[in-house]
Amino acid sequence: MTFEMLKFEEIKKLDFRNIEVLDGSFFARSNLLLICYELLGKILLTNTKEGLSGGGVISEVEGYFGSIDLASHAYKNKRTKRNEALYHSGGRLYVHTCRGHVMLNIVANTENIPQGILIRGIVPLVGIDLIEKRRGFVKEAELTNGPGKLTKALGITMQYNMFKVCKDKSDFLAKLPAIIMIDAGTKIDQNNIKKTPRIGINYAKAWAKEPLRFLVTYSNTLTQQGLNNFEQLKLTI
């Protein structure tokens, strides 16, 4: 099976019983940094009216600590219609725009603790043709290596705001549009995870220096491992 050519009907046949789906309980934990670490290497898939419209291995994230974090949209417990998703329990999508680009965040922690994780980059594995079409004529390495790039590549729009991550395959296939995150067994050595300050938040004073950006330092290996692990999933027929 060639992963890049995986079609919607083939996804419907995949046996999810032997893999972990990252539902709300994964994100509703109190240790934000641990969730950031554990998200690296997981597979993010989107389902739209175009079918399985794209996906890949999560390779870069940023953590935001909510009310105490000057870079957070919920600093000092600011609560507006725009950031309402942050005050829900973990596993809710917080989608907003920044400088004209759509940003995908996953809410973390429990209700009324407005923490979140920005998905900054993925290694594309599914729906490559459609991803390239959406992104236009750009280098392969630049298809999804930024938060605005990956949302455009995967067809993620403001419509996704307030959605929940799907809890299982049936949930994912029944909803349009939808996002699911799964653990296909990709293991990331801690030595291959780099921590740096977050991008574009110089206004955040001391918080601008906190190493809350996490990225995998070996994307080529990550790509192959993601392919191999996902291809080993058994088909139901």
C-alpha positions as CSV (number, residue, x, y, z in Angstrom):
1,M,0.0,0.0,0.0
2,T,1.4,3.4,-1.0
3,F,0.6,5.8,1.8
4,E,0.5,8.9,-0.3
5,M,-2.2,7.4,-2.5
6,L,-4.4,6.2,0.4
7,K,-8.0,6.9,-0.6
8,F,-11.1,7.6,1.6
9,E,-12.5,4.1,1.0
10,E,-9.2,2.6,2.2
11,I,-9.3,4.7,5.4
12,K,-12.8,3.3,6.0
13,K,-11.3,-0.2,6.0
14,L,-8.4,0.5,8.4
15,D,-8.7,-1.4,11.6
16,F,-8.4,1.2,14.4
17,R,-8.8,-1.4,17.2
18,N,-5.1,-1.8,17.7
19,I,-4.1,1.9,17.7
20,E,-4.8,4.7,20.2
21,V,-7.0,7.5,19.1
22,L,-6.2,10.7,21.0
23,D,-9.6,11.8,22.3
24,G,-10.5,14.5,24.8
25,S,-9.0,12.5,27.8
26,F,-5.5,12.7,26.2
27,F,-5.7,16.5,26.2
28,A,-7.6,17.1,29.4
29,R,-4.6,16.4,31.5
30,S,-2.9,19.0,33.7
31,N,0.7,18.5,32.4
32,L,0.8,20.8,29.3
33,L,4.5,20.1,28.6
34,L,4.0,16.4,28.7
35,I,1.1,16.7,26.2
36,C,3.3,18.8,23.9
37,Y,6.1,16.1,24.0
38,E,3.7,13.3,23.4
39,L,2.0,15.0,20.5
40,L,5.2,14.8,18.5
41,G,5.1,11.8,16.2
42,K,1.3,11.4,16.3
43,I,-0.6,11.4,13.1
44,L,-3.2,14.1,12.3
45,L,-5.8,13.4,9.6
46,T,-8.6,15.7,8.2
47,N,-11.8,14.6,6.6
48,T,-13.7,17.1,4.4
49,K,-16.2,17.1,1.6
50,E,-13.2,16.1,-0.6
51,G,-12.8,12.9,1.3
52,L,-9.7,12.2,3.4
53,S,-8.1,15.5,2.5
54,G,-4.7,15.3,4.0
55,G,-2.6,14.5,7.0
56,G,0.8,13.8,8.4
57,V,3.1,13.3,11.4
58,I,3.1,16.1,13.9
59,S,6.6,17.5,14.0
60,E,6.4,20.9,15.8
61,V,4.1,22.4,18.5
62,E,4.0,25.3,20.9
63,G,2.5,25.3,24.4
64,Y,0.5,28.2,25.9
65,F,-0.2,28.5,29.6
66,G,-3.3,30.5,29.6
67,S,-4.1,33.1,32.2
68,I,-0.4,33.5,33.4
69,D,1.1,33.5,29.9
70,L,1.5,36.9,28.4
71,A,1.6,35.3,24.9
72,S,-1.8,33.5,25.4
73,H,-5.1,34.9,24.1
74,A,-6.4,34.1,27.6
75,Y,-3.8,36.1,29.5
76,K,-5.3,37.3,32.8
77,N,-8.4,35.1,32.1
78,K,-9.5,37.3,29.2
79,R,-12.6,35.6,27.8
80,T,-14.2,36.7,24.5
81,K,-16.3,35.2,21.8
82,R,-13.1,34.7,19.8
83,N,-11.3,32.6,22.4
84,E,-14.2,30.9,24.1
85,A,-13.0,27.5,23.0
86,L,-10.0,27.8,25.3
87,Y,-12.3,27.7,28.3
88,H,-13.7,24.3,27.4
89,S,-12.2,20.9,28.4
90,G,-9.2,19.5,26.6
91,G,-9.7,18.2,23.1
92,R,-11.6,21.1,21.7
93,L,-10.2,22.9,18.7
94,Y,-9.3,26.6,19.0
95,V,-9.0,28.0,15.5
96,H,-8.2,31.7,14.9
97,T,-6.5,33.9,12.4
98,C,-3.1,35.6,12.7
99,R,-1.9,38.0,10.1
100,G,-4.3,36.5,7.7
101,H,-3.4,32.9,8.3
102,V,-5.5,30.3,10.0
103,M,-4.0,28.8,13.2
104,L,-4.9,25.3,14.6
105,N,-4.7,24.9,18.4
106,I,-5.9,22.0,20.6
107,V,-7.3,23.0,24.0
108,A,-5.5,21.4,26.9
109,N,-6.3,20.8,30.6
110,T,-9.8,20.9,32.1
111,E,-12.7,23.3,31.8
112,N,-12.0,26.9,32.6
113,I,-8.2,26.4,32.6
114,P,-7.5,28.1,29.2
115,Q,-4.4,26.3,28.1
116,G,-3.7,25.3,24.5
117,I,-1.2,23.8,22.0
118,L,-0.5,25.4,18.6
119,I,0.2,22.8,15.9
120,R,3.1,24.5,14.1
121,G,4.2,21.8,11.6
122,I,3.6,18.3,10.3
123,V,5.4,16.0,7.9
124,P,2.8,15.4,5.2
125,L,2.0,11.7,4.5
126,V,-1.6,11.5,3.2
127,G,-3.2,13.3,0.3
128,I,0.0,14.7,-1.1
129,D,-1.5,15.6,-4.4
130,L,-4.3,17.7,-2.8
131,I,-1.8,19.2,-0.3
132,E,0.4,20.4,-3.2
133,K,-2.6,21.7,-5.1
134,R,-3.8,23.8,-2.1
135,R,-0.3,25.1,-1.4
136,G,0.6,25.9,-5.0
137,F,4.1,25.7,-6.4
138,V,6.2,25.6,-3.3
139,K,9.1,23.4,-2.4
140,E,8.2,20.0,-0.8
141,A,10.0,21.0,2.4
142,E,7.8,24.1,2.7
143,L,4.4,22.4,2.2
144,T,3.5,22.2,5.9
145,N,6.4,23.6,7.9
146,G,4.5,26.4,9.5
147,P,1.1,26.8,11.3
148,G,-0.5,28.8,8.4
149,K,1.0,26.5,5.8
150,L,-0.4,23.3,7.4
151,T,-3.9,24.6,7.8
152,K,-4.0,25.7,4.2
153,A,-2.5,22.4,3.1
154,L,-5.1,20.4,5.1
155,G,-8.1,22.5,4.2
156,I,-8.6,23.7,7.8
157,T,-10.7,26.8,8.0
158,M,-12.4,28.9,10.8
159,Q,-15.3,26.4,10.5
160,Y,-13.3,24.0,12.6
161,N,-13.3,26.4,15.6
162,M,-14.9,24.8,18.7
163,F,-15.0,21.3,17.1
164,K,-13.8,18.4,19.2
165,V,-11.1,16.0,18.1
166,C,-12.8,12.8,17.0
167,K,-13.0,10.0,19.6
168,D,-12.9,7.1,17.2
169,K,-13.0,6.1,13.5
170,S,-16.8,6.1,13.3
171,D,-16.9,9.6,14.7
172,F,-14.2,10.7,12.1
173,L,-16.0,9.2,9.1
174,A,-19.5,10.5,10.1
175,K,-18.6,14.2,10.5
176,L,-17.7,16.7,7.8
177,P,-15.3,18.3,8.3
178,A,-13.5,16.5,11.1
179,I,-10.0,16.0,12.6
180,I,-8.6,12.9,14.2
181,M,-5.3,12.3,15.9
182,I,-3.9,8.8,16.3
183,D,-0.9,7.0,17.7
184,A,0.5,4.7,15.0
185,G,3.5,3.8,17.1
186,T,6.1,6.4,16.0
187,K,8.6,6.8,18.8
188,I,10.6,9.9,19.2
189,D,13.9,9.8,21.1
190,Q,14.0,12.7,23.6
191,N,17.5,13.6,22.2
192,N,15.8,14.3,18.9
193,I,13.4,16.9,20.3
194,K,14.6,20.5,20.3
195,K,13.2,23.1,22.6
196,T,13.3,26.8,21.8
197,P,11.4,30.0,22.6
198,R,8.1,30.4,20.7
199,I,7.9,32.2,17.4
200,G,6.7,35.8,16.9
201,I,5.8,36.7,20.5
202,N,8.5,39.3,21.3
203,Y,5.8,41.4,23.0
204,A,5.4,38.7,25.7
205,K,8.4,40.0,27.9
206,A,9.8,37.2,30.0
207,W,7.4,34.7,28.5
208,A,9.0,35.3,25.0
209,K,12.1,33.6,26.3
210,E,10.4,30.5,27.7
211,P,11.4,27.3,25.7
212,L,7.8,26.3,24.9
213,R,8.3,25.3,21.3
214,F,9.0,21.7,20.6
215,L,10.2,20.3,17.3
216,V,11.5,17.0,15.9
217,T,15.0,17.5,14.5
218,Y,15.0,14.6,11.9
219,S,12.1,15.0,9.6
220,N,13.3,12.5,6.9
221,T,13.6,9.7,9.5
222,L,10.2,10.8,11.0
223,T,8.6,10.5,7.5
224,Q,9.8,7.0,6.9
225,Q,8.9,5.8,10.4
226,G,5.4,7.3,10.0
227,L,5.0,5.6,6.7
228,N,6.2,2.2,7.9
229,N,4.1,2.3,11.1
230,F,0.9,3.4,9.3
231,E,1.3,0.8,6.5
232,Q,1.5,-2.0,9.1
233,L,-2.1,-1.3,10.3
234,K,-4.2,-4.2,9.1
235,L,-7.2,-3.8,6.8
236,T,-10.4,-5.2,8.0
237,I,-11.0,-6.9,4.6
